[in-house]
Amino acid sequence: MKSLDIAICGCGPAGLAAALLLVRAGHRVRMFERFETPRPVGSGLILQPTGLGVLEELGLGAEMAALGARIDRLFGRVRPANRVVLDVRYEKLGHGRHGVAVQRSALFGVLYGAVQADGVEITPGIEVAGIEQGGSRPQLLARSGVRLGSFDLVVDALGARSPLSAARARRIVLPYGALWANVPWPANGTFSPNALEQRYFRASRMAGILPVGRAEAGSPPAAAFFWSLRRDRFESWRNTSIPDWKREVAELWPEAAVAIENIVDHPQLIFATYEHFTLRSPLEGRLVHIGDAAHSTSPQLGQGGNMALLDALALGRAMAVEGEISQRLLEYARMRSWHVRLFQAASAMFTPFYQSDSRVLPAVRDWLAAPLSRLPIGSALLARLVAGMTVPPLGRSR
């Protein structure tokens, strides 16, 4: 197989995993990162069985599991009734499957360390702005105007606001986002160390606590706390005192007070905004979009990081076989098509039930979700949906 010159733009999970897989397939890889020192963005996430499978293939599964927190259950209660309206148990999947919740810094550290160990060239401090595809090898352009070189293939892993996919992404700006913070894990036994817990008031207020393990070996365990917030109310929140905000949290979830007691200033919380789009095709000539650059949505089903890892795995497998580059890229797109579109559609459908101003949708959620989760078929379907296993993640083999 001919070795290719491949540029990867972005050092997030998608870009780092793709770099490992492509280098191990025998290709020459060069990464470009806009930060002078590559670093993660965000708080915590759940690695589902799909994402864990990718890390196992990379030889990083045990290291990641040692840092993270095993997740066996996701459940939520509606306030003020305190009735369970969501209950997803991984045991319904069988075979000992579970999730692993991690800090984004831990996931980044494990992947970045592996990339460095494999000798992948990383060029920091470069903000990629565009690509010229006039010749046989596309030219990558920096925002400074500098030409970064020509490559056989360019991989766009720059995230939801990638300038390389901006012209093709028909974005739906979602009205709700969330405040996120990593906080010390409460040691008083109030919360399960193996579950994501949430509290809802209709769909306009939502809080959650997720155990996310350790940032690195030897560091103390942490939790990710999140608070749903309309994006047009963010400035109002910034003008609200932290004690007043904590009282609002306590009204929804009194037990959460212990989790956020160390939050004393607004900058300790990061406000994440969400958009929804799925590119009609992740391919543009010798440019391929992966991760959030190809498909972005709200995190209601927790699939973003897992789909990014799956994209990297599919691309690595497609580029590890003989054939024309164009045909290999088409095979990549085929492998990921159904899985991406299903979970993008499911996320778009579920989001208004958990983040919206509607009163009808959360009432329907509360009426249906709990009984459904208690039925054997319903609980299994919910578990497969959350685990990312409703359809084969890499398509059906030919």
Residue pairs with C-beta under 8 A, 6 or more apart in sequence:
1 25
1 26
1 320
1 321
1 322
3 26
3 27
3 28
4 27
4 28
4 151
4 152
4 153
4 319
4 325
5 27
5 28
5 30
5 137
5 150
5 151
5 152
5 153
6 22
6 27
6 28
6 29
6 30
6 151
6 152
6 153
6 154
6 155
6 319
7 29
7 30
7 31
7 32
7 140
7 148
7 149
7 151
7 153
7 154
7 155
8 15
8 18
8 19
8 22
8 29
8 30
8 31
8 32
8 155
8 157
9 15
9 31
9 32
9 128
9 140
9 154
9 155
9 156
9 157
9 158
9 162
9 164
10 31
10 32
10 33
10 156
10 157
10 158
10 159
10 162
10 291
10 293
11 31
11 33
11 35
11 38
11 108
11 112
11 122
11 157
12 40
12 41
12 108
12 157
12 159
12 291
12 292
12 308
13 107
13 108
13 111
13 291
13 305
13 308
13 309
13 312
14 157
14 290
14 291
14 292
14 293
14 308
14 309
14 311
14 312
15 31
15 155
15 157
15 290
15 291
15 312
16 108
16 111
16 112
16 114
16 115
17 54
17 58
17 111
17 308
17 309
17 312
17 313
17 316
18 155
18 157
18 290
18 311
18 312
18 315
18 316
19 29
19 31
19 115
19 118
19 120
20 58
20 111
20 114
20 115
20 118
20 120
20 312
20 316
21 58
21 312
21 313
21 315
21 316
21 317
21 320
22 29
22 155
22 315
22 316
22 319
23 29
23 118
23 119
23 120
24 118
24 316
25 316
25 319
25 320
26 320
27 319
29 120
29 121
30 120
30 121
30 122
30 123
30 149
30 151
31 115
31 120
31 121
31 122
31 123
32 122
32 123
32 126
32 128
32 140
32 148
33 122
33 123
33 124
33 125
33 126
34 124
34 125
34 126
34 127
34 128
35 124
35 125
36 124
36 125
37 124
38 108
38 112
38 122
38 124
39 105
39 108
40 104
40 105
40 107
40 108
40 109
41 104
42 104
42 180
42 270
42 272
43 103
43 104
43 180
43 181
43 182
43 212
43 224
43 226
43 270
44 101
44 102
44 103
44 104
44 180
44 182
44 210
44 212
44 222
44 223
44 224
45 101
45 102
45 104
45 107
45 299
45 302
45 304
45 305
46 71
46 99
46 100
46 101
46 102
46 196
46 210
46 302
47 55
47 64
47 68
47 99
47 100
47 101
47 102
47 107
47 305
47 306
48 99
48 302
48 303
48 306
48 386
48 387
48 388
48 389
49 93
49 97
49 98
49 99
49 387
49 388
49 389
50 306
50 309
50 310
50 387
50 388
50 389
50 393
51 305
51 306
51 309
51 310
51 388
52 61
52 64
52 65
52 99
52 100
53 393
54 309
54 310
54 312
54 313
55 61
55 64
55 110
55 309
57 313
58 114
59 114
60 110
60 111
60 114
63 110
64 100
64 102
64 106
64 107
64 110
65 100
66 217
67 102
67 103
67 106
67 110
67 213
67 214
67 215
67 216
67 217
68 100
68 101
68 102
68 106
68 212
68 213
69 100
69 101
69 102
69 193
69 194
69 211
69 212
69 213
69 221
70 98
70 99
70 100
70 194
71 90
71 98
71 99
71 100
71 101
71 194
71 195
71 196
71 210
71 211
72 89
72 90
72 91
72 98
72 99
72 194
72 195
73 87
73 88
73 89
73 90
73 192
73 194
73 195
73 196
74 86
74 87
74 88
74 195
74 196
74 198
74 386
75 84
75 86
75 87
75 88
75 195
75 196
75 197
75 198
76 84
76 85
76 86
76 197
76 198
76 199
76 200
76 208
77 83
77 84
77 85
77 198
77 199
77 200
78 85
78 199
78 200
78 201
78 362
78 366
79 199
79 200
79 201
79 252
79 253
80 201
83 366
83 370
84 370
85 200
85 365
85 366
85 369
85 370
86 198
86 369
86 370
86 373
87 370
87 373
87 374
87 379
88 373
88 379
88 382
88 383
88 386
89 379
89 383
90 97
90 98
90 99
90 383
90 387
92 379
92 380
92 382
92 383
92 384
93 380
93 383
93 384
93 387
93 389
97 387
99 387
100 213
101 196
101 210
101 211
101 212
101 213
101 224
102 212
102 213
103 182
103 212
103 213
103 214
103 215
103 222
103 224
105 215
105 216
106 212
106 213
106 214
106 215
106 216
107 305
109 215
109 216
115 122
116 122
123 148
126 142
126 148
127 142
127 143
127 144
128 140
128 141
128 142
128 143
128 148
128 158
128 163
128 164
129 141
129 142
129 143
129 163
130 141
130 163
130 164
131 138
131 139
131 140
131 141
131 154
131 164
131 287
132 138
132 139
132 141
133 139
133 284
133 285
133 286
133 287
135 150
137 150
137 151
137 152
137 286
138 150
138 151
138 154
138 285
138 286
138 287
139 147
139 148
139 149
139 150
140 147
140 148
140 149
140 150
140 151
140 154
141 147
141 148
142 148
151 286
152 286
152 325
153 286
153 287
153 288
153 319
153 325
153 329
154 164
154 286
154 287
154 288
155 288
155 290
155 315
156 162
156 164
156 165
156 287
156 288
156 289
156 290
156 293
156 294
157 290
157 291
157 293
157 308
158 164
158 165
158 293
159 291
159 292
159 293
159 296
160 275
160 277
160 292
160 293
160 296
162 289
162 292
162 293
164 287
164 289
164 293
165 279
165 289
165 293
165 294
168 279
168 280
168 284
169 277
169 279
169 296
170 277
171 275
171 276
171 277
172 275
172 276
172 277
173 231
173 273
173 275
174 231
174 273
174 274
174 275
174 276
174 298
174 351
174 355
175 230
175 231
175 232
175 355
175 356
175 357
176 228
176 229
176 230
176 231
176 274
176 298
176 351
176 355
176 356
177 228
177 229
177 230
177 231
177 234
177 271
177 272
177 273
177 274
178 206
178 226
178 227
178 228
178 229
178 271
178 272
178 299
179 226
179 227
179 229
179 237
179 269
179 270
179 271
179 272
180 224
180 225
180 226
180 269
180 270
180 271
180 272
181 224
181 225
181 226
181 260
181 263
181 268
181 269
181 270
182 212
182 222
182 223
182 224
182 225
183 222
183 223
183 224
183 225
183 259
183 260
183 262
183 263
184 220
184 221
184 222
184 223
184 262
185 193
185 211
185 220
185 221
185 222
185 223
186 223
186 258
186 259
188 258
190 255
190 258
191 197
191 209
191 211
191 223
191 255
191 259
192 211
193 211
194 211
195 211
196 208
196 209
196 210
197 208
197 209
197 210
198 206
198 207
198 208
199 206
199 207
199 208
199 252
199 253
199 256
200 206
200 354
200 362
201 252
202 358
202 359
202 362
203 352
203 353
203 354
203 355
203 356
203 357
203 358
203 361
203 362
203 365
204 228
204 230
204 356
204 357
205 228
205 252
206 226
206 227
206 228
206 354
206 355
207 225
207 226
207 227
207 228
207 249
207 252
207 253
207 256
208 224
208 225
208 226
209 223
209 224
209 225
209 256
209 259
210 223
210 224
210 225
210 226
211 221
211 222
211 223
212 221
212 222
212 223
212 224
213 221
213 222
214 220
214 221
214 222
215 222
223 259
225 256
225 259
225 260
227 249
227 269
228 354
228 355
229 237
229 271
231 271
231 273
234 271
237 245
237 266
238 266
242 263
242 264
242 265
242 266
246 257
246 260
246 263
249 256
249 257
249 260
250 256
250 257
263 269
274 296
274 297
274 298
274 299
275 296
275 297
276 296
276 297
276 298
276 344
276 347
276 348
276 351
277 295
277 296
277 297
278 294
278 295
278 340
278 341
278 344
279 289
279 294
279 295
281 333
282 288
282 289
282 290
282 294
282 311
282 332
282 333
282 336
283 289
283 329
283 330
283 332
283 333
286 325
288 315
288 329
288 332
290 308
290 311
290 312
290 315
291 304
291 307
291 308
291 311
291 312
292 304
292 308
294 311
294 340
295 307
295 340
295 344
296 304
297 303
297 304
297 344
297 347
297 348
297 351
298 347
298 351
298 355
300 347
300 350
300 351
300 354
300 355
301 343
301 346
301 347
301 350
301 385
301 386
302 386
303 343
303 347
303 388
306 388
307 339
307 340
307 343
307 388
310 336
310 339
310 388
310 393
310 394
311 336
313 394
314 332
314 335
314 336
314 394
315 332
317 332
317 335
317 394
318 328
318 329
318 331
318 332
318 335
319 328
319 332
321 328
334 395
335 394
335 395
336 394
336 395
337 395
338 391
338 392
338 395
339 388
339 391
339 392
339 393
339 394
339 395
342 390
342 391
343 388
343 390
346 385
346 390
352 358
352 361
353 361
353 362
353 364
353 365
354 362
354 365
356 362
371 378
372 378
372 379
372 382
373 379
373 382
381 390
384 390
